[in-house]
Amino acid sequence: MNRKILPISAFKMIIPPTLALCLFVGTVFAVILPSFNSSIMERKKETTMQLIDMAIGVLDHFEHQASRGVISQTEAKNQAISAIRALRYGKELNGYFWISDLEPMVIMHPYRPELEGENTAMLVDKNIKSVFQKMADIVSREGAGFVNYMWKQKVNQKTIAPKLSYVKLFPQWQWVIGTGLYLDDTKKEIATLTAKLSTFAFLALLLLAVLSLYIARQSIVNDKRRRKAEALLQQQNDQLEQTVQQRTTQLTTTNNKLVTEAAERRKAERKIKRQNIFLNDVIESLPFPFCVISTDDHYISLANQHAIRGGLVNSANKCSALAHSKGRGDLCCPDAGHSCPVVMVKSSKKPVRVEHTHYDSNGREQYVEVHGYPIFDGAGNVVQVIKTVIDITSRKAYADKLARISITDELTELLNRRGFLLLAQKQLEIAKRKGCNLFLMYADLDDLKPINDNLGHDIGDSAIIETGKLFQTVFREADIIGRVGGDEFTILFACDDDTGKNPVPRLVERFEEKLAELNNSTNLPFELCISHGIAMFDGNAPVSVEELIKAADHLMYQSKKSKKD
């Protein structure tokens, strides 16, 4: 009776783990793998859409530069095409982008250059014609979308494989930009996962079988003690075989691993070589000087052709040679007020940007924007600095011109209201610190409206211009003269330099004389009549520039009223 019970109990012990493993295997292949397959595909679609949005951002950048007038529309498109052509992504950088339009015509395709400039509607190849027509149709309807089609593989041009691409319309230029993925690659990734899970399930089943055999043998041994020695001998023999098999498997695995590592090392060396070539091409393609500088001695270890400039900069030069400073090249940032970007980066361990004055190879002064980026060693110390130099001479000159325009009256070329207030406020602050006095004249050109109404606005403008010239004749170059309204002028002036006396009587007398001379000598069909008031700024009891103008304006209106009376 015991003979029957023991094998049955052993069998019952085997059933639960066997059912659990079968349920696990079924769940993996019936639920997890299909769900993971769908998840992988959706993730790849989302990644593809993000890549296209990134490329659209590149086009937006160049279109924005063209709209601001920095570059022409044609230059913007050409630079955008070059930038998109150079974009790669993926583990082996096999991912790329292409550009077409709504005709549909291929504008750029990095691996099918023979299609560039071709209207695909006119091609004999129906597959290419259909693909680009689908892309044009979907962006015309929806602005963006996915397209399924057959296309040549990049690695093997003879193989045509199914491909899923995402395309999006760039409406400013009516371009269609797209990228995609080969569905066979995704299937291979899923197949690899399936193989790994299958191997895991097989090993688990094998382990369960071994455990079940061991339990059954132990039950039989307990039931048949008389066969204990034979069973023990068989068990030892099985263990020996298992040990030999495990050792053999370990040696095989180690050998395969060594072969794989050697192949991967060769592959890595080739990849590093390609990356070095690519990095060198990128550095040489930069349109501005680029160099790598040691933080210890400031010597240049790497420089592109823009920095070399016919041999002036090489590994034997210090970074100061970039300035072409005519005899001062041994000095680090020799000009006054220049902070050394190498020292700043080494100290802060952060990127920096400074403006310097450099000299080109002909000795001409340049304004440049210097960027510094840290290169760290394993201990986190800045050992080298990447330095780039961008010529901003034109930009700075344009900014200075804008600054002058913003404070200058276009008609009289005097200061406008904004310019006068800025400079006057600075002079009042200086007078306040020194405790000295200043004077502000507020002048108004009388009867400008009748001149405009009777003689025309051109003559009225001439009257305003002559008034501005009159003030420039009367007052000194150091005095601040501004046109603050249509026919209103303000002048801020100080005491006489030599005597320190009140300059108002002398200036009023000189002003009246020059005004009379102008009216007697000019051929203009009008006579200038100017009312004015003068207020004093007391450095020991200061007021704001607006309050000073208000006081002088009040005095001017009193003067104007007294003329009428």
C-alpha positions in Angstrom: 0.0 0.0 0.0 2.9 2.3 0.7 4.3 1.6 -2.7 1.3 3.3 -4.3 0.9 6.2 -1.9 4.5 7.5 -2.1 4.6 7.8 -5.9 1.2 9.5 -5.9 2.3 12.0 -3.2 5.4 12.8 -5.2 3.3 13.3 -8.3 1.0 15.7 -6.4 4.1 17.7 -5.3 5.1 18.1 -9.0 1.7 19.3 -10.3 1.4 22.8 -8.6 4.8 24.2 -9.8 4.2 22.7 -13.2 0.8 24.4 -13.5 2.2 27.7 -12.2 5.0 27.6 -14.8 2.6 26.8 -17.6 0.4 29.6 -16.5 3.4 32.0 -16.5 4.5 30.9 -20.0 1.0 31.3 -21.3 0.7 34.7 -19.8 4.0 35.8 -21.3 3.2 34.7 -24.9 -0.6 35.5 -24.8 -0.6 38.8 -22.9 2.8 40.4 -22.2 4.5 39.9 -25.6 1.5 41.3 -27.7 1.2 44.2 -25.3 4.9 44.9 -25.4 4.8 44.7 -29.2 2.2 47.4 -29.3 4.1 49.5 -26.7 7.3 49.3 -28.7 5.6 50.4 -31.9 3.8 53.3 -30.1 7.0 54.4 -28.4 8.8 54.4 -31.8 6.0 56.5 -33.3 6.2 59.0 -30.5 10.0 59.2 -30.9 9.6 59.8 -34.6 7.2 62.6 -34.0 9.5 64.2 -31.5 12.4 64.0 -34.0 10.3 65.7 -36.6 9.4 68.5 -34.1 13.1 68.9 -33.4 13.8 69.3 -37.2 10.9 71.7 -37.5 12.6 73.8 -34.8 15.7 73.9 -36.9 13.7 75.3 -39.9 11.9 77.8 -37.6 15.3 79.1 -36.5 16.5 79.8 -40.1 13.1 81.2 -41.1 13.1 83.5 -38.1 16.6 84.8 -39.1 15.3 85.4 -42.6 12.2 87.2 -41.4 14.4 89.5 -39.2 16.6 90.3 -42.2 19.7 88.7 -40.7 20.0 86.6 -43.9 18.1 86.3 -47.1 15.3 83.9 -47.7 17.5 81.9 -50.1 20.4 81.7 -47.7 18.0 80.7 -44.9 16.6 77.8 -47.0 20.1 76.7 -48.1 21.4 76.7 -44.5 18.3 74.9 -43.3 18.8 72.2 -46.0 22.5 71.7 -45.0 21.6 71.5 -41.3 18.8 68.9 -41.9 21.0 66.9 -44.3 23.6 66.6 -41.5 21.2 65.4 -38.8 21.5 61.8 -37.8 20.1 59.7 -34.9 19.9 56.2 -33.7 22.5 53.8 -32.2 24.5 53.7 -35.4 23.4 57.1 -36.7 21.4 55.5 -39.5 18.3 57.7 -38.9 18.0 60.7 -41.3 15.5 63.3 -42.5 14.3 64.3 -46.0 12.5 67.3 -47.4 10.0 67.6 -50.2 7.2 70.0 -51.2 3.5 69.7 -52.1 4.1 69.3 -55.9 5.6 66.8 -54.8 9.2 67.6 -55.6 12.2 66.2 -53.6 14.2 69.1 -52.1 16.7 67.1 -50.1 17.3 63.3 -49.5 20.7 62.5 -47.9 20.8 58.9 -49.3 18.9 59.4 -52.6 20.6 62.5 -54.0 19.5 61.5 -57.5 15.9 62.4 -56.5 16.8 66.0 -55.4 15.1 68.5 -57.6 12.9 65.9 -59.3 9.2 66.2 -59.4 8.2 62.7 -58.3 4.9 63.0 -60.2 6.9 62.8 -63.4 9.0 59.8 -62.4 8.7 56.4 -64.1 9.2 54.6 -60.7 5.6 54.3 -59.6 6.6 53.3 -56.0 8.5 56.6 -55.5 5.8 58.6 -57.2 3.1 57.1 -54.9 5.1 57.5 -51.7 5.8 61.3 -52.1 2.2 61.8 -53.4 0.8 60.1 -50.2 3.0 62.4 -48.1 1.9 65.5 -49.9 -1.8 64.4 -49.6 -1.7 63.7 -45.9 0.0 67.0 -44.9 -2.3 68.9 -47.2 -5.3 67.4 -45.3 -4.1 67.1 -41.8 -0.8 69.0 -41.5 1.1 65.8 -40.4 0.7 62.1 -40.3 2.1 58.6 -40.7 2.6 56.9 -44.1 3.2 53.2 -44.8 5.1 52.2 -47.9 8.0 50.1 -49.3 11.4 51.7 -49.5 15.0 50.7 -50.2 17.1 50.0 -47.1 19.9 52.4 -46.3 22.5 49.6 -45.6 21.4 47.4 -48.5 20.1 49.5 -51.4 19.0 46.4 -53.3 16.6 45.4 -50.5 13.1 47.0 -50.5 11.4 46.7 -47.0 8.2 48.0 -45.4 8.7 51.4 -43.8 6.6 53.6 -41.6 7.4 57.4 -41.8 6.0 60.5 -40.1 5.8 63.6 -42.2 4.8 67.2 -41.2 4.2 70.4 -43.2 6.4 73.5 -42.6 3.8 76.0 -43.7 6.1 79.1 -43.9 8.0 77.5 -46.9 5.4 74.8 -47.9 7.9 72.1 -47.2 7.2 68.6 -46.2 9.8 67.2 -43.8 9.8 63.5 -42.8 11.7 60.6 -41.2 10.8 57.0 -40.5 11.7 53.6 -39.3 11.9 50.2 -41.0 9.2 47.8 -39.7 11.6 44.8 -40.1 13.9 46.4 -37.5 11.1 46.6 -35.0 10.1 43.0 -35.7 13.7 41.9 -35.1 13.7 43.6 -31.7 10.4 41.9 -30.7 11.8 38.6 -32.0 14.9 39.0 -29.9 12.7 39.6 -26.8 10.6 36.6 -27.6 13.7 34.4 -27.9 15.0 35.5 -24.5 11.7 34.8 -22.8 11.4 31.5 -24.5 14.9 30.6 -23.3 14.0 31.6 -19.8 10.8 29.5 -19.9 12.7 26.5 -21.2 15.3 26.8 -18.4 12.6 27.1 -15.8 10.8 24.0 -17.1 14.1 22.1 -17.2 14.8 23.2 -13.6 11.3 22.0 -12.5 11.9 18.7 -14.3 15.2 18.2 -12.4 13.5 19.1 -9.1 10.6 16.8 -9.8 12.9 13.9 -10.7 14.9 14.5 -7.5 11.7 14.5 -5.4 10.4 11.3 -7.1 13.7 9.6 -6.6 13.8 10.5 -2.9 10.3 9.2 -2.4 11.2 5.9 -4.1 14.5 5.6 -2.1 12.5 6.1 1.1 10.1 3.4 0.0 12.8 1.0 -1.1 15.6 1.2 1.4 17.1 -2.0 0.0 18.0 -0.1 -3.2 19.6 2.7 -1.3 23.1 2.0 -2.4 22.2 1.6 -6.1 20.1 4.8 -6.0 23.0 6.7 -4.2 25.5 5.5 -6.8 23.2 6.5 -9.6 22.7 9.9 -8.0 26.5 10.5 -7.7 26.9 9.4 -11.3 24.2 11.9 -12.4 25.9 14.7 -10.3 29.2 13.9 -12.0 27.7 14.2 -15.4 25.9 17.4 -14.5 29.2 18.9 -13.2 31.0 17.9 -16.4 28.2 19.4 -18.5 28.2 22.6 -16.4 32.0 23.0 -16.8 31.8 22.3 -20.5 29.0 24.9 -20.8 31.1 27.5 -18.8 34.1 27.0 -21.0 32.0 27.3 -24.2 30.3 30.5 -22.8 33.7 32.0 -21.8 35.1 31.3 -25.3 32.1 32.8 -27.0 32.3 35.8 -24.8 36.0 36.4 -25.7 35.1 36.1 -29.4 32.3 38.6 -29.0 34.4 41.0 -27.0 37.1 41.0 -29.6 34.5 41.7 -32.4 33.0 44.5 -30.3 36.4 46.0 -29.6 37.2 46.1 -33.4 33.7 47.6 -34.0 34.3 50.2 -31.2 37.7 51.1 -32.7 36.1 51.7 -36.1 33.3 53.7 -34.5 35.8 55.9 -32.6 37.8 56.5 -35.9 34.6 57.5 -37.6 33.6 59.7 -34.7 37.1 61.4 -34.8 36.7 62.1 -38.5 33.2 63.4 -37.9 34.3 65.6 -35.0 37.2 67.0 -37.1 34.8 67.8 -39.9 32.4 69.5 -37.5 35.2 71.6 -36.0 36.5 72.6 -39.4 33.1 73.5 -40.7 32.6 76.0 -37.9 32.5 79.5 -39.5 34.5 81.0 -36.6 37.8 80.4 -34.7 37.7 77.3 -32.5 40.5 76.0 -30.3 41.2 73.9 -27.2 43.5 75.6 -24.6 45.4 74.2 -21.6 44.4 75.9 -18.3 48.0 75.4 -16.9 50.0 77.3 -19.5 47.4 78.6 -21.9 48.9 76.8 -24.9 46.7 75.8 -27.8 46.4 72.0 -28.3 43.8 72.0 -31.1 42.6 74.7 -33.5 40.5 74.8 -36.7 41.5 76.6 -39.9 39.7 79.8 -38.9 41.8 80.0 -35.8 45.1 79.0 -37.6 44.7 81.8 -40.2 47.6 80.8 -42.4 49.8 79.4 -39.6 49.6 82.3 -37.0 48.1 79.9 -34.4 49.4 76.4 -33.8 50.2 74.1 -30.9 53.3 76.2 -30.1 51.2 79.4 -29.6 49.3 80.7 -26.5 45.7 81.6 -26.8 46.6 85.3 -26.8 47.9 84.9 -30.4 44.2 84.8 -31.5 44.1 88.6 -30.8 46.9 89.4 -33.3 47.7 92.1 -30.9 50.9 93.4 -32.6 53.7 92.9 -30.1 51.4 92.1 -27.2 50.7 88.4 -28.2 52.7 87.2 -25.1 50.2 88.9 -22.8 47.0 87.1 -21.7 44.1 89.4 -22.7 46.4 92.5 -22.8 43.7 95.2 -23.3 42.4 97.0 -20.2 39.2 95.7 -18.8 39.4 92.3 -20.6 38.8 89.3 -18.4 40.5 86.1 -19.4 37.9 83.5 -20.3 40.3 80.6 -19.6 40.9 81.9 -16.1 37.2 82.5 -15.6 36.2 79.0 -16.7 38.9 77.4 -14.6 37.7 79.3 -11.6 33.9 79.0 -12.0 33.9 75.5 -13.7 31.0 76.9 -15.8 30.7 78.2 -19.4 31.4 82.0 -19.8 30.8 84.6 -22.5 32.8 87.9 -22.6 33.4 90.7 -25.2 36.9 91.6 -26.2 38.7 93.9 -28.6 40.9 91.9 -31.0 43.0 92.8 -34.0 42.9 91.0 -37.4 45.9 90.0 -39.4 46.0 93.5 -40.9 46.0 95.2 -37.5 42.4 96.4 -37.8 40.4 96.5 -34.5 37.6 94.0 -34.1 34.9 93.6 -31.5 34.5 89.9 -30.7 32.4 87.7 -28.5 34.5 85.0 -26.8 32.9 81.9 -25.5 34.6 79.5 -23.1 33.5 75.9 -22.2 35.2 73.7 -19.5 36.7 70.2 -20.2 37.0 68.2 -17.0 39.4 65.4 -16.0 38.3 62.4 -13.9 38.7 64.3 -10.7 36.4 67.1 -11.8 39.1 69.6 -12.4 39.0 71.9 -15.4 42.2 71.0 -17.4 41.3 72.4 -20.8 38.9 75.0 -22.2 37.1 75.1 -25.5 37.3 78.7 -26.8 35.3 80.1 -29.7 35.6 83.7 -31.1 32.7 85.3 -33.0 33.2 88.7 -34.8 30.5 91.1 -33.6 32.0 94.3 -35.1 29.1 94.8 -37.4 26.5 94.0 -34.8 28.1 96.3 -32.2 28.3 99.2 -34.8 24.6 98.6 -35.6 23.7 98.7 -31.9 25.7 101.9 -31.5 23.9 103.4 -34.4 20.5 102.5 -33.0 21.5 103.9 -29.7 22.4 107.2 -31.3 19.2 107.2 -33.4 17.1 106.6 -30.3 18.2 109.8 -28.6 18.5 112.1 -31.7 15.9 114.3 -33.2 15.6 113.5 -36.8 14.8 117.0 -38.0 17.4 119.1 -36.1 19.9 116.4 -35.3 19.8 117.7 -31.7 19.0 115.4 -28.7 15.3 114.3 -28.6 13.3 114.4 -25.4 14.6 110.9 -24.3 18.2 111.8 -25.0 18.0 115.2 -23.3 16.4 113.6 -20.1 19.1 110.9 -20.0 22.1 113.2 -20.3 20.5 116.0 -18.1 19.8 113.5 -15.3 23.4 112.5 -15.3 24.6 116.1 -15.1 22.2 116.9 -12.3 23.5 113.9 -10.3 27.1 115.2 -10.8 26.0 118.7 -9.7 24.3 117.2 -6.7 27.4 115.4 -5.5 29.6 118.5 -6.1 27.1 120.9 -4.6 27.3 123.2 -7.7 24.6 125.0 -9.7 23.3 124.4 -13.2 20.8 126.4 -15.3 18.0 125.1 -17.7 16.5 127.3 -20.4 13.1 126.3 -21.7 12.5 128.0 -25.1 9.4 128.1 -27.4 9.4 129.1 -31.1 6.5 131.6 -31.2 4.0 131.7 -34.1 5.0 128.4 -35.6 1.4 127.5 -36.5 0.9 130.6 -38.7 4.1 129.8 -40.5 2.9 126.2 -41.1 -0.6 127.4 -42.1 0.5 130.3 -44.4 3.8 129.1 -45.8 3.6 125.3 -45.5 5.1 122.7 -43.2 8.5 122.6 -45.1 9.0 126.3 -44.2 7.9 125.5 -40.7 10.5 122.8 -40.5 13.1 125.2 -41.8 12.1 127.6 -38.9 12.7 124.8 -36.4 16.1 123.9 -38.0 17.2 127.5 -37.9 16.2 127.7 -34.2 18.2 124.6 -33.4 21.3 126.1 -35.2 20.8 129.3 -33.3 21.1 127.5 -30.0 24.2 125.7 -31.1 25.7 129.0 -32.0 24.9 130.7 -28.7 25.8 127.8 -26.3 29.0 125.9 -25.8 29.6 122.3 -27.1 29.6 121.1 -23.5 26.1 122.3 -22.9 23.2 119.9 -23.5 20.7 121.1 -26.2 17.5 119.2 -27.0 14.3 119.5 -28.9 11.7 118.2 -26.5 8.5 119.0 -28.5 7.3 120.3 -31.8 8.5 123.9 -31.2 10.0 123.5 -27.8 13.7 123.4 -26.9 15.6 122.8 -23.6 19.3 123.7 -22.9 21.2 122.7 -19.7 24.3 124.8 -19.0 26.7 125.5 -16.2 28.4 128.6 -14.7 31.3 130.2 -16.6 34.4 128.0 -16.3 36.8 130.8 -15.5 34.8 133.1 -13.2 32.1 130.9 -11.8 29.7 133.8 -12.2 26.0 133.5 -13.1 26.1 133.0 -16.9 22.4 133.9 -17.5 22.7 137.6 -18.2 25.6 137.1 -20.6 23.9 134.2 -22.4 20.5 136.1 -22.7 22.3 139.1 -24.2 24.2 136.9 -26.6 21.1 135.0 -27.5 19.1 138.2 -28.3 22.1 139.5 -30.4 22.4 136.3 -32.4 18.6 136.1 -32.9 18.6 139.7 -34.2 21.5 138.9 -36.5 19.7 135.8 -37.9 16.5 137.7 -38.6 18.4 140.5 -40.3 20.7 138.3 -42.5 18.4 135.3 -43.4 16.5 135.1 -46.7 13.8 133.0 -45.1 10.2 134.4 -45.6 9.6 134.7 -41.8 11.0 136.2 -38.7 12.0 134.0 -35.7 10.5 135.0 -32.4 11.5 132.9 -29.4 10.2 133.1 -25.8 12.3 131.5 -23.1 12.5 131.0 -19.3 15.6 130.0 -17.3 15.4 128.0 -14.0 18.4 127.3 -11.7 19.3 124.0 -10.2 20.8 124.3 -6.7 23.2 121.4 -6.0 22.6 121.9 -2.3 18.7 121.7 -2.7 18.3 119.4 -5.7 15.2 118.7 -7.6 14.4 116.3 -10.4 15.0 117.1 -14.1 11.2 117.1 -14.7 10.7 119.6 -11.9 13.4 121.8 -13.3 11.8 121.7 -16.7 8.5 122.6 -15.2 9.9 125.6 -13.4 11.6 126.9 -16.6 8.5 126.2 -18.6 6.5 128.3 -16.2 9.0 131.2 -16.5 8.8 130.9 -20.3 5.0 131.3 -20.4 5.3 134.3 -18.2 7.8 135.8 -20.7 5.5 134.9 -23.6 2.5 136.5 -21.7 4.5 139.7 -21.1 5.2 140.0 -24.8 1.5 139.9 -25.6 0.7 142.4 -22.9 
